[in-house]
Amino acid sequence: MSDKTSTHPGAAGRASTAGQPTALRNVVLVGHSGSGKTTLVEALALASGAVNRAGRVEDGGCLSDYDEIEHRQQRSVQLSLVPVDWGGIKINLLDTPGYADFVGELRAGLRAADAALFVVSASDGVAGATRMVWDECAAVGMPRALVVTHLEASRADFDEITELSRGSFGGENPDAVLPLYLPLYGTPGADGHAPVHGLIGLLSQRVFDYSSGERTERAPTADELPMIEEARNRLIEGIIAESEDESLMDRYLGGEDIDIKTLVGDLEKAVARGTFHPVLAAAPAVDGAKQGLGTVELLELITGGFPTPAEREAPAVTSTDGAPREPLRCDPDGPLAAEVVKTSSDPYVGRISLVRVFSGTLHPDDMVHVSGHGLEDRGHEDHDVDERVGALSAPFGKQQRPLPRAIAGDLACVAKLSRAETGDTLSAKDAPLLMEPWTMPDPLLPVAIRAHSKADEDKLSQGLSRLVAEDPTMRLEHNQDTRQVVLWCLGEAHVDVALERLRTRYGVQVDTVAHKVPLRETFGDPASGRGRHVKQSGGHGQFAICEIEIEPLPGGSGIEFVDKVVGGAVPRQFIPSVEKGVRAQAARGVAVGHPLVDIRVTLLDGKAHSVDSSDAAFQMAGALALREAAAGARIDLLEPVAEVSVLVPDDFVGPVMSDLSGRRGRVVGTEQSGAGRTLVRAEVPEIEIGRYAVDLRSLSHGTGRFQRVYVRHEPMPPQLAAKHREEAESGS
């Protein structure tokens, strides 16, 4: 990770670690949409020799040819793996989407990685959502570094974005976020913006010049040396402080010139420990150059400063029945334990599972145990099955390059695991394990769909089941009350991608319809009704008469049925029939077609015929009695109310509370939740928060999150209830 490739620690002896976890690095790239993550991955692939100058892989495929949806939307929508080699070290680069709707792909990338590169655009600054991801990484001690991109933009300023990053990511210790290199500027153009054509290494005090298209190294000029003195001193002090080497600090403060190898060694320790976060700059290669600015320096940082898989703690494991097991070690000879971090479908190969191996070694044709537990609420059934592994491969753009095995610490694509879903554990058949799942965001944007045609209807169920198997941030609901099929997603872009994948991958065309909130009906006042079902048409007729009384009950009471018949007016064998008829009619509703709840129905009297009375007749009479009672009573519509918990930065508390009030919400409390963030709790009718996932993102500039929990049904305001009745009667 030093300023000079030739002094990279650990370069000697790399050959002896080939094929071992120590020769692996798993790095996830994080940043807001448009920050340049995918461009940076391609620049690193070019610098490593994985692609040629035209950006093409050896057999002519294009590295950036990912999903067709990504081409149409001009942004990443899924996690992508690009493995490259640098000095005998295999680097698995995990490119994640920056758009908030695809945070599930980002979380999967964080799970698969051992370190993170935060990509920050010099022209756009630091997004609030990126700060939130930084905090997540900090909570688990994940090593992080920052890469500044878009330095070619006219308003780009490396010093300004570095100071902004120090304030955003440094917290109480901004000196834990410092640049390792300073940009070397050329002659300003007509717009006054000076292009960056090189880097000055602060530790080595060497200049790495990219202006010729090739990376060259030279000593700084007399004019360049004063530029770096202050930044170099600050960097050295920061490194020594984070290395927690008090004797070294004393030596430095005493005026001793610290050996660069000692500084580099302490820098590596601090980076790997997640306490120091170097800032680098990078730009893609131009004009046919082999290496983009800063790419070599970045590759050296990854191989020298980021931890190996053996240095990172693996997720906790249990047996499939929940019994705790010993912690996993990153040992190729250990028990097999791997996790599916992404699932996709290929029209020719079928289902492909991207797997991170945490322990053991995975081979083609191995028989493995596939365990999936804990996602039942999202349409993922618990399963424990044995399956045979298909071919192993390393993805590179649209290609799949065969692998003979995948050792502990590595990532690989596995073909033909028909039951494996994202989040599942792969383990030995005779020693099955279950990994602790990673945190998934809740899908809170509903979209109701229906098949476009009869042919689509026949394929809809299978297509939806495959879709949710690939994406655990999506939930499938078959709502029995509204009779709708509902996909719960993270945002509108997530919806668009899901529906397009249904159409292009699974050949299912669907139409979206208005999402219905499950309402209820109840009696607003006591009422009574008489049900008379008398028919005679030759042979046995139908005869049943019953009289009932209705009383409203408190919310959540359901339906109570009370028998107060005296004198046998209704024979005992037909009283359950009346109750069955009442309950059947209540399920169908009595006003607008919503289920009737929270009433007590008392059967008072009735009449029967010795020949013509029957179970069916009294069921019909019970239903007619309830309908008659409803015809003369006030029927209230009940709407579901949810408790909404909104977590936002303090600056947005006022706008959020005002917005919730505008949604007929009642704020029930606020509380501090960490530095600079507030949790707002409110009770809001669900009909008002159907699009809250989208609206909150806009209101809070992408920094707000919320959860919702159903609380109860309560009466809808009369004017809204009247409007709903009108819409129901008009069929709209």
Secondary structure as UniProt FT lines:
FT   HELIX           5..7
FT   TURN            9..10
FT   TURN            12..13
FT   HELIX           14..17
FT   TURN            18..19
FT   HELIX           21..23
FT   STRAND          24..30
FT   TURN            33..34
FT   HELIX           37..48
FT   TURN            53..54
FT   TURN            58..59
FT   TURN            63..64
FT   HELIX           68..73
FT   STRAND          80..86
FT   TURN            87..88
FT   STRAND          89..95
FT   HELIX           100..102
FT   HELIX           103..112
FT   STRAND          115..121
FT   TURN            122..124
FT   HELIX           128..139
FT   TURN            140..141
FT   STRAND          144..149
FT   TURN            151..152
FT   TURN            154..155
FT   HELIX           158..169
FT   TURN            171..172
FT   HELIX           174..176
FT   STRAND          177..179
FT   STRAND          181..185
FT   TURN            190..191
FT   STRAND          196..201
FT   TURN            202..204
FT   STRAND          207..209
FT   TURN            211..212
FT   STRAND          216..218
FT   TURN            222..224
FT   HELIX           225..243
FT   HELIX           246..253
FT   TURN            254..255
FT   HELIX           260..273
FT   STRAND          277..281
FT   TURN            287..288
FT   TURN            293..294
FT   HELIX           295..305
FT   HELIX           309..311
FT   STRAND          317..318
FT   TURN            320..321
FT   TURN            332..333
FT   STRAND          337..346
FT   TURN            347..349
FT   STRAND          350..359
FT   STRAND          361..362
FT   TURN            364..365
FT   STRAND          367..372
FT   HELIX           376..378
FT   STRAND          383..388
FT   STRAND          392..396
FT   TURN            397..398
FT   STRAND          399..403
FT   STRAND          406..407
FT   TURN            408..409
FT   STRAND          411..415
FT   TURN            422..423
FT   STRAND          425..428
FT   TURN            429..430
FT   STRAND          434..435
FT   STRAND          445..451
FT   HELIX           454..470
FT   TURN            472..473
FT   STRAND          475..479
FT   TURN            480..483
FT   STRAND          484..489
FT   HELIX           492..506
FT   STRAND          510..513
FT   STRAND          520..523
FT   STRAND          527..535
FT   STRAND          542..552
FT   TURN            555..556
FT   STRAND          559..563
FT   TURN            567..568
FT   HELIX           572..574
FT   HELIX           575..588
FT   STRAND          599..607
FT   TURN            610..612
FT   HELIX           615..631
FT   STRAND          635..649
FT   HELIX           650..652
FT   HELIX           653..662
FT   TURN            663..664
FT   STRAND          666..672
FT   TURN            675..676
FT   STRAND          677..685
FT   HELIX           686..688
FT   TURN            690..691
FT   HELIX           692..699
FT   TURN            700..702
FT   STRAND          705..715
FT   HELIX           718..730
//
